[in-house]
């Protein structure tokens, strides 16, 4: 079996009036935007420069579904998080997507931290997040018995939780395709020119004509604005976050997301369970110029490890399964950059940083509402019961997995209990894996404690083209 990238739906020679909207970028935001337009019946094409979705900033994150308790009041980011959080909870069961309601604790380690807790709780309540309150050291340690007893207290945030950060955007894209959208991969944008009423976009996969453009290009958002002859008004400066992934025996050391009281400079390292049964520790926040490579640094990882072990001493001696780094498309502005240009037929979604996973469905709904107005389209959002819903395969340990089925195919990855059928489905499904990283994200094959030592032979047999392709540093880190 070869890579299924070539079977991804695309239009080689589209008619001049084929598309109403072109979404540039198939990260989590682009996937959610495509879904929001397509379910309204608006003719949509998604143009992605890589060989698969989620190959940029969206492939490396902390997988948290944020409530927005600590965001600036009245910000666009807070509004989009609220909308995205609510929508995810409304639709996730229809899509068979997980949510593990861990809750979170903002832990105080000094008296100065303790003095800040009431304001943190009040801030969250003012942001419309219910249930926040200050709890004592005794109550905190009863909830988190493996936490360092030097902790003094915490703010509890009951609504926070963790999700599968890759199956969710894949579900959004699959639903967009069910409603007529087209995804084009290997379609790096080379030029964007405006005619009388339409945009012409030249890409590595052909030329596309559209009435409206949505710039969801993430780390390249300012570059796309420049290609279209527009003044971006913002500059992307990638912000790198490095993470440690602890093996499954460490999972029981924490019961919730553990956060530090933020300083003026940083929110600090967090410790979070994952839906895959691991523990995640990180991230850092390091500005860099490189938009492609997110390299890990051994000295930085040792510092993260040390901070994690101070918070939860039981982490000392636990096995680290993997390390990785992700890039966030930070700008000079604190808030999201959401802009519409009615005269040009252009929508910008810029500076969507680490909360993009939580905010994506809110951003999609906002973009589609603005876009329908700019297009003059009478395209209301249909009721959920009138939509087509893909059922996503579950790869989270929080629910029944394929390997637990009585009629399953053989297991090819014993670290993560991935079956051969899951790999085949990921290579041949509605949005087939076009890169090795994409196959990992769809199945978790090669992502366990042996990092592919035991299952690479099966992957070579099932997807030789993907395995033989030269891996980028970010793929290898996954």
N, C-alpha and C positions, 0 to 999 in steps of 0.2 A: 504494500500500500504506500502510496506517495502522499506528499503534502496535499491537502485539499484546498490550498489558498486559491487556486485557479477557478474553483467552483463558486467562490463567493460572488453573489449577485452584483453585477455592474452593468453599465451602459457604455459600450465602446463608441457608438455614434448616435448620441441622443438627438431626438428632434429638437428644433430650436425652442419649442414651447413645452418641453417635457417636464421641467421641474419648476415648482413655485419657490422652493427654498433649497439652498445648499448649505449644509452644516460642515464647517471645516474643523476637523478634529474628532476622533472617536475615542476620547477618554471617557471617564464616567460622566462628565458634564455633557459632552457631545452625544453620548448614548441616550441620556435622559432628555435632551433637547429633541433629538430625532423622534423619540417615542411621543413626546408631547405634540409635535406637529403632525405626525402620522395618524394618531388616533383621532385628530380633528378632520382627517380626510384631505390634508394639504400635501401635495406631491413633493416628496422629500428625497434628497440624495445626501449621503454622508461621505465625505472625502477624507480618507486617512492616509498619511504619508507612509506609515509602516505596513508591515505585512499582516497585521492583526490589530484588533482593538486593544486598548489599555496598554500600549507599548511605551507611553511617555510617563508623565507624572503619576498617572493613576495606578501604575503597577506596584508601587511601593508606598504603603501608608499603614496607619495604626489600626485600621478596621473598626474604629469606634463610631457609633451612631450618637452624635452629640445632641444635647438638649439646647445648647446655646446659653447656658447659665452664666458663662463668664465673658460673653461678647459685649461690645460697646452698646449701650442702650440706643434704640432707634436706628441702628446701622442696617444697611442692606444685607449684610452677612447674617445678622440675627433674624431678619425677616425670612430670608431664604432657608436658613436652618429650620426655623419653626415650620415653614410650609413643607420642606422636604421630609422632616421627621414625621409629621402627621401623615403625609401621603404614603411614606414607606410602610407605616403601621397599617394603613388602610388597605394596601394592595398586596402585602407580602405573602399572605396565605394563599391568595389566588395564584401567585407565581411560585409557590413552594420555596420561599426564601426564609432563612433563619433569622431569629433575633434572640440573643441570650441576655436576659435582663439582670445584669450583674449589679447595677448601681455603681456609684463612684464615691470615693471619699477624698476630700482635699485635706491632707494631713498636715498638722502643725508640728514642727520639730523644735521650735524655740518659743520663748515668751513673746517675742515680737510677732511670730507667726500667729500665736494664739490671739493677740490683739486684733489681727486682721480678719479672723473667722466671722464675727458678726456682720461685718461689711460685705464679705463674700456671699454669705447667705442672703442678706438683704438685696444685694445686687441681682442674684439669681431670681429671687421672688419678683423683683421689679421687672425683670425680663420675661415674666410670664411663665416661669418654670416652677411647678408646684413641688411641695414636699421638702424643700431645703431647710436645714436646721443644723445647729451646732450640737455635737454629741461629745460626751466626756471621754477621757482616756479609757476609763473602765469599759464603757460601752463599745468603743472602737476596738479594743483588744479582745472583747468577747466576740465581736464579729470577725475580726482578723487575728486569730491567735498566733499566727506566725510572724506578725508585724513586730518590728523592733520595739521593745517595751519603753524605749526612750520617747516614743510618740506621746504628745501631750493632749491631743484631741483632734477633731476633724469637723468639716462640714460634710454632711451626707447629701448626695444628689441621687435620689432614687430612680430617676427616669433614664439614666445613662445605660448603655449596653453595647454589645459587640455584634457584628454581622459578618457575613462572607463578603469581602470587599470586591470580589471578582465575579461571582455569580450574579450579584445584583445588577451591575451595568450590562452584563451579557443578557440578562433577562429583559432589560429595557430595550436593548437593540433587537432582540428576537421579537419582542412585541411590535416594535416599529416596522420590522419586515413583514410581519403578519398583516399589517395595515397598509402595505404598499410601498414602504420606503425601500430605497436601494442603497446598499453599502458598497463602496469601492475602496479597496485597499491598494497599497503601492501607488497611491495617487498624490504624491507630493505636489503641492501647489507651486507653479512656476511663474504664473502671471495672473493678474486679476484686472480686467478692464471693464469700464462702464460704457454701455451704449445708451440709446435713447431711453429704453425702458428695462433693459436686462443687463445682467453681468455675464461676461464670458470668462470662464476660469480654465486656464490651461494647466493640465496636470501630467504626471508621468503615466497616467492611465487613460488619457484622452482629454477632450475638450467638452466642457459642460456649460450650459446656458441656464440661467436662473433669474427669477425676478427679485429674489431676496437672498442675502448672504448672512449667515450667523457665524461669527468668528468665535469658535470655541477651541482655539488652537493651543491653549495652555502655555507651555514654555515658549511657544513661538507666536504668541498672540500679537506682540508688537511688530514682529516681522511681517505677519500677514497684513496688518494695517498698512505698513509701508508698501507692500507689493501692490495694494489697491490704490496707492497714491494718496493715502489718508494720513493725517497727523494723528498719531496714536494717542498722544497725551499721557502716556505712561511707558515705562521701560521695565522689561522683565529682568530681574536679577535672581537667578535660581538660588533657592535656599535648600541646602542638603540636610537631611535627617538620617542619622545612622541608627540601626536597631540591632538588638540581639534576640534570637529566637531560642528559648530553652526547650529541651526535650520534654516529653509528656509526663515523666515522673514529677516535674516541677509544678505541674498544673494545679495541684491541690494546695500549694503554698499560699495562694490568695483566693479570696472569694469575690472580690470586686475590683474595679479599676482604681488604682492608687495613684493619686496626684499629689504634687507638692504645692504648698502655698507659693504663688508666683512672686517673682521679684520684678523690679523695673526692667531688668534685662532679659529674663527668660522665665518660662513656665517650668523648666526643669524636666528631669527624667520621670516618666511614668512607668508603672508596671500594670500590665493588663492581660487577663486571660484571652484566648482566642477561641473561636467556634470550632477550631480544629484540634483542641486539646493541648495546646502549647501555652507558654507564657512569653509575652513580648515585653522587652525592656528598651526604652529609648523615648523619643529621639533627641538628637542634637539639633542645633540650628546654626548652620554654617553657610554664609553667603559665598557664592563662587560665580565665575564667568561662564564656565563650561555648561552648556545646555543639554549635553548628551550623556556624559559619563558621571555616574554617582559612585565614586570609589569609596570603599571602607578603609579606615585607618586603624591599625592595630593599637596605637596608643590611645586613640579616642575610644575605641571599643573597651579597652581595659578600664578607662575612666567610667564609662557607663556601667560596666560590670561592678566596679567598686561602689558606685552610687546605689545600684540595685541591692547589693549585699548589705549596705548600711540600712536600707529600708526593710528588707526581708533577709535576715541573716541566713536563713535556710537555703538561700540561693548559692551560697558558697559550696563548691564541690559538685553542683548540678551540671549536667552535660548541656553544652550549647550546640544545638543542631545546625543552626545557620546564622549568618550575619547578612545584612543587606542595607542598602542606602537608597533613599528616594529623594527626588527633587520636587520642590514646590515652586510654582510660578509666582514668586513674590514680586511686588512692585514697590515704588516709593510711597504708596498709599496704604493705610491700615485697612480700609474697607474694600469690598468687592467693587469692580468697575463695571457697571451695567449701563450701557448707552444704546440709544436708538437714533437712527438718522433716517427720518421718513423720506426726505427728498432723494437720498441715494439708495434707499432700500438696503439698509445695513444695520445689524445688531451686533454689539460687542459684549462679550462676557470675558472680562479680563481679571487677572490677579486673584484667581480662585485657588486658594491655598489648601491647607490640610483639612479644612472643614468642607471641602468640595464634595466628598462622599456623602456627608449628611445633608448638604444643601442641594444636591444635584437635581432631585425631583422638583424642588421649589424653583430652581433656576430654569428647568425645562418648561414648567408651567408659565413662568413669567415671560420667557422668550416667545413661547407660542402665542400667548395672549397679545403681546406687542406685535408679533409678526402677522397674526391674523388681521389686526387693525391696519397695519401698513399695507397689507395685500388687499384690503377691502373685502375680505372673505367673511361670509356668514358661516363660520365654522365653530359652533359651540362644542364643548367637550361632551361626548356621549356619556350616559350613565355607565358605571362599571359593568353592569350586567349585559350591556350591549356590545362590549368589546371582546376581542379574541385574546385569550390568555395562554401563553406558553407555560408548560409545567417544567420547572427547572430540576435537573438531577441534583440530589442533595449530596454534598461532600463534607458537610459539617458533622462533627461528632455528637452534636446535641440532638440529632434525630436519626432515624433508621437509615442505614447505608445500604448500598447495592450488595456489598459482600455478605450481608446478613440475610439476603433473600435465598430461599430454598432452591431456586432455579438459576442462580447466578453463574456467570462464566468464571473461568479460572482467575485466581488472584495473581497479578503480575508485579505489584508493589506491596510487599508485606509490611513495610514501615508505616504506610498510610492506608493500607487495605484497599488498594485500587484494583478493580477488575479489568480484564481485557475488554469486556464489553463497554466499560466506561471510556476507555481510551479510544476504541473504534467510534463510539458515538461522538466524542469530542472532535474527531478527525472528519466526520461525515455529516455532522448536524447542520442546522440552519445557518449558523455562523461558525464554520469550521476553523479549527486552530490553524493559524498560518505561520506560527513560529513555535520553537520549542518552549519558550516562556509562556506562550498562549496555551499550549497543551498542559503545562504544569498548573497554570491557574484554573483550568477547567476541571482538572482531575486530582491534583496534588501528586501525581506520579513524579518520582525523582526529588521530592521535596521533604522526605523524611530523614531519619537520623543517618542513613547511609549515603544520602545525597546522590542517589542514582547508581551506586555500586551494584546493588542487587537487581535493579529493574532496567538498567540501560540496554541489556540484551533484548528484552521484550519490546522496548521502545524502538530499538534499531530495526526489529522485525516488522513492527506495525507502522512506523513512521520514519523510514530511513532518511528521507530528504531533510526532515526537521532536525534529526540528531546529527547529521553530517554537516549541516550548515554551521558556519563559524559563529560561535557565541559571542555576544557583546559582553562587556564586564558586568552590566546590570543583569543579563540573563544568568551569568554564572553565579551571581550573588544570591539569586533566588533559591 
